[in-house]
Amino acid sequence: MVKRILLWGDGAANIDTGTNISKKSLCHSYSQVGDFTIDMEVTDTKGCTKKYAINIKI
């Protein structure tokens, strides 16, 4: 993985680049309760991109 973009659904984001980012742990705290959609986009060394989304309730 070369690039990872995480959108937490509350306006916060993490953008990581590099070859070892798949081993990096992530943590996020929400300031209020509600329904959120977390979007993640990853790009590999060949330039291929994959997008994922999950809905959560806090």
N, C-alpha and C positions, 0 to 999 in steps of 0.2 A: 504494500500500500504506500502511495506517495502523498496522497492528500485526503483528509477527512474533514468534512464540514458537518457540524451538528447544530441544528436549530432547535432550541428547547421548547418553543411554542409560547414563550412569554416575553419574547424580545431579546433574550440572551442567546449567545452563540459561541461555539468553539470552532476554531479553524486550526488544524494541525497539518504540518507537512514534514516529510522525511521518511526514511525507510523503516524505522522502528515504531511507528505510531500505533500499530496494531497491538503492541504490548502495553501501551499507556492506558491507565485507568482513568475514567472520567466520573465526576460527581457534580450534581447540580441541586441546589435548594430552591424551592419555589416560595415566594413571599405570600402567596394566597392560595386558597383552595379553588378547585375548578377543573374543567376538562382541558387537556392540552394535547397537541399533536407534536411529537418529536420527529423531526425529519433528519435523516443522515444521508450524505452523499459521499461515496468513496471513489477514488481514482487510483488505478494501479500503474505500474511502471510502463505499461504499454499504452497508456492513455485511455483505457476502457473505464467507463464510469457506470456505477450502479447506485440507484436511489432506493431508500427504505423509509417507511413511515410507520409509526405506532401511535395509537391514541391511549392516553392514560387519564385517570381521574385521581386528583389529590384531595 
